[in-house]
Amino acid sequence: MPLLTRRLLVIGADAAGMSAASQARRRRPAAELEIVAFDRGNFSSYSACGIPYFVGGVVDDLASLVVRTPEEFREKHSIQVHLGHEVVEIDLDRGAVLVQHRESGGQRWEGFDELMVGTGAVPVRPPLPGADAQGIFGVQTLDDGVAVRAYVAEHRPGRAVIVGSGYVGLEMAEAFCALGLETHLVDGAAQPLQRLDPDMGALVADALREFGTILHLGQEVAGFEAGPDGRVAGVVTGEETIAAEVVVLGLGVRPNSALAEAAGVRIGPSGAIAVDQRMRTSRAGVWAAGDCAEKRHRISGRPVAVALGTHANKEGRVAGINLGGGYATFPGVIGTAVTKVGALEVARTGLGDAEAEAAGFVTDAAIAESTTRAGYYPGAAKITTKLVVERGTGRVLGGQIVGEEGAAKRIDAVALAVWNAMTVEELLGVDLGYAPPYSPVWDPVLAAARKAVDRLA
Amino acid sequence: MPLLTRRLLVIGADAAGMSAASQARRRRPAAELEIVAFDRGNFSSYSACGIPYFVGGVVDDLASLVVRTPEEFREKHSIQVHLGHEVVEIDLDRGAVLVQHRESGGQRWEGFDELMVGTGAVPVRPPLPGADAQGIFGVQTLDDGVAVRAYVAEHRPGRAVIVGSGYVGLEMAEAFCALGLETHLVDGAAQPLQRLDPDMGALVADALREFGTILHLGQEVAGFEAGPDGRVAGVVTGEETIAAEVVVLGLGVRPNSALAEAAGVRIGPSGAIAVDQRMRTSRAGVWAAGDCAEKRHRISGRPVAVALGTHANKEGRVAGINLGGGYATFPGVIGTAVTKVGALEVARTGLGDAEAEAAGFVTDAAIAESTTRAGYYPGAAKITTKLVVERGTGRVLGGQIVGEEGAAKRIDAVALAVWNAMTVEELLGVDLGYAPPYSPVWDPVLAAARKAVDRLA
């Protein structure tokens, strides 16, 4: 007698959900496990991080952002993906979800044996007066990216305002500048990119101005003004009204966990769905991964919500292996992030000064000014490397790097030092790569470690 | 009563010796410690790794390769540096060295309380017939680089032959091609760069041909032919005679330990001066660092000789701290190296397949083909990442990376994994930097780790 076919239902057909689906399929053939995915959007498995580059025209081919289409999932992996279908309710007692077809509004219940929640994140949109004007966009999904690009093509705005200076805000500022728009960036903080310490953030502010961004720092947005046509006309702060023909909100995202919460799945202190290291939620047979799932920060020890494709892929892989009968765990995060700000490469990992203090560490910091290549080698450019170090033990708690070509991925060396709880003394001894076209004889990370060691001694 | 001034005498005024001198000076003022350095060459503290770029004209300013001049050492650090002075004998019983002025031949004894040996390495020159012809160069010291460049400028050779395909050989091949010489590379092995596994070396061979190098692989050099003017005219192998107007020997280097050995200092199995982790030799008051000093390979556990500026700087620093009354140790090496071969970046760390087997490991390997940026991002280029993994435990023993822009320094992530004895499973979990301009969502190193994990499972 053949095995009863079980059914895995995936909510959200992006990185986390489809990584899980693919891994489960590798371990369980279609005769054993039926896999079906629903997504409210119009794209499956795409690179959300690529959206600003699509809006700015650096990447022109929308299809290139899509890693796998529903057709590929169906034909190569026997996974059914239904786009334009939103799951609006989860009934765990019945083992079914209510799916609504977005276009027609039609609904039906779909049963499952295992449920994979990969609902991602939603942009933070504070309830400000005028926020429903046309031309105000969040940039979170590929559908959002398509909408911004279409709006710009249709209305040819001359002035853009970005609200918020997180990664997406900075990338969108660069995209709009590249399109020739007069671009303003508003943020309540004194420096852009609050995930950097202020000393490093100041370097980013310079880079933003370099390619033409007009900064309005230390100004909280109070609301929006719209014209008689209902389209956004200005961004109102406590100090001024900045004329705007298109606005992008880059105020960060929050985990899209409401659906799971309504179904009785436990939500963690970060607002994301609580999961164990195997990506199991509080309810048997319900898994979560990606932006909607909580992560453990390995250095602070705290539960955190971090929206990033690389985590979503890894967590989805772990969930899928476990779903398929294997064993895998997700070890947590340390907050590594890199971004491009014009010619500048910006990177961070672990804890910054303030984060480390908030987590109960007493810290010191060392900053080294260095070059990306040997000083005499053509193309050598400035690079600033900061290490945040626990006082007393010398343990590396975090690092930040701002510099030109080749700077960003050097953070990986710091990330591995943080990950392995190395001291600066240990890091200083590590045999990193050296050749004049790629590094000075003291690699910038080692130069910072040496400075930290000298300070500790 | 003032303290008796002690005297530190340094043999070799390059990276190791002068790092030691500088660190010792930071801890001991001139009234306590007199520091004097002798070097047989004409330059102090220079970048030997920069020499091929100086010969090829990528770097034009000779002075830019010199980190610190004797004047700077004297004025800023109260360290006396005597260039053109060769130490020809060490008498440890008397606590003195015999110094010979190279130009005049004059000699005198110089006393010391502490002796720092930083004599570096010398190129391997097998005793082949005809090897004393003019126009055959080793490229080890900056004086060598100046000599090659002068010879090329004077004789305008049309054909160059490089013997040996180590790092310096490859860099010199690129330099000669850039100068417009017909450039031949001869090596007894089937692939260039034997420090890579053959599968990765094949990619390097393609890159060498790409910029015009004519490869003669699998051919041992038997001797050299000279013209009636005494200048080299050909390189003779078992199969052919390759016409040559200038020849560079890139057969590697060996530790320059003869002087120390003759004085009764213990030499290790690698041929380099045996030292402990504080850079003390077998004789009290005698220190050694840099290319002439033996290192411990942390993965094989074996004593090795590795000539590389980054080690020389670190070891010199450690010796100088200890000399100055502090405490520091050098933890050993793992064989990390990077180089540029035309548009290709080549990197390795830890043990290769054959090295791991020789060290007693049973290994598996995983190779991932990936891109340096997100596939859709402009400039994404091919990158091949190989991990050498211990069978059973999954421990990362080594890695090799060959790829285009941004490939080389990614080896640092692998180096830190090797350094910390991480398993591929652990490495796969690490939070490395991701953004489309700098990495695909699965970083190439993680892609290789994932492949290795899949293979182990």
Interface residues (C-beta under 8 A of the other chain):
Chain A: A15 S47 C49 G50 Y53 V58 V59 D61 S64 L65 Y167 L308 G309 T310 H311 N313 K314 R317 G326 T329 F330 P331 V333 I334 G335 T336 A337 V338 T339 K340 E345 A347 T349 A374 G375 Y376 Y377 P378 G406 A408 K409 R410 I411 D412 A413 A415 L416 A417 W419 N420 M422 E426 L428 G429 V430 D431 L432 G433 Y434 A435 P436 P437 Y438 S439 V441 W442 D443 V445 R450 A457
Chain B: A15 S47 C49 G50 Y53 V58 V59 D61 S64 L65 Y167 L308 G309 T310 H311 N313 K314 R317 G326 T329 F330 P331 V333 I334 G335 T336 A337 V338 T339 K340 E345 A347 T349 A374 G375 Y376 Y377 P378 G406 A408 K409 R410 I411 D412 A413 A415 L416 A417 W419 N420 M422 E426 L428 G429 V430 D431 L432 G433 Y434 A435 P436 P437 Y438 S439 V441 W442 D443 V445 R450 A457
